[in-house]
């Protein structure tokens, strides 16, 4: 028997595989037993009812996809009366992703969503700060710190900060989130991108730009996970292009304590249960007794010798 459990602060998950926010819904219960997952992560919810972005909201790019869904939301009341009760039939920890456009709004929704049945809150700070210049909170250490301090003051539940790859200050943002009281980091959200139809010359997304997800994002997210895991001592949850068990293991070795799977579920709705089974087989085959032995086990000693790992190689 191998031990698939993983610890994320005060939470212990029975395995390290969970869905990425916005790519998972209760519809999947018709495809596999949702109880097999390490955690359930909901689509981001906002306090207000939101319609989302203009269509088209998704398009394919080679091997990956772009989306500009724009966080349509039925609002927090619907979430509390309809969504949370659905997940209460499972023992699997429920992680609720929240978003807002100001620090005070973040604090308000964080407080209101801290209800029985919620095990942790994922704070989606990859959304624009409309009180300043519209840049995503997670692009800067100062706005990351501001939001995470506000939500920390509003809830006793574990708080996960979801970072963005759209920053040149990955480690500074990670450290700011930790110092402000985050219990874990989710690394990361999508990378701002664009695609144009060469026949119509129109952007392929209704809102011009959108977030790149899927295999093209993987090396970037993996690099960020590695940097974050080296910079903070709270757990890091890897997310970005994880499409099979080999990808998941790579993230664990880079320093992730768990992984989130997004776009790959659109291609194969059974990919998460398959990954859990394949992870167990990998551990058995390699004589590894627990997932925790993999976490952060990257053999980087030679590469780090004389190299400042935070800086890009030429
Ligand atoms: C269609 C779609 C909707 C998404 N919605 C959300 C969301 O509501 N909140 C959020 O934090 N991330 C959202 N994401 C980002 C994913 O959670 C994840 O961070 C990103 O897709 C990278 O993982 P992947 O390459 O495995 O898809 C969404 C991604 C996609 C493709």
Boltz pocket constraint, residues with backbone or C-beta under 6 A from the ligand:
constraints:
  - pocket:
      binder: B
      contacts: [[A, 20], [A, 21], [A, 22], [A, 23], [A, 42], [A, 43], [A, 44], [A, 67], [A, 69], [A, 71], [A, 97], [A, 124], [A, 162], [A, 188], [A, 189], [A, 190], [A, 211], [A, 212], [A, 213], [A, 214], [A, 215], [A, 217], [A, 239], [A, 240], [A, 241], [A, 242], [A, 260], [A, 261], [A, 262], [A, 263], [A, 264]]
      max_distance: 6.0
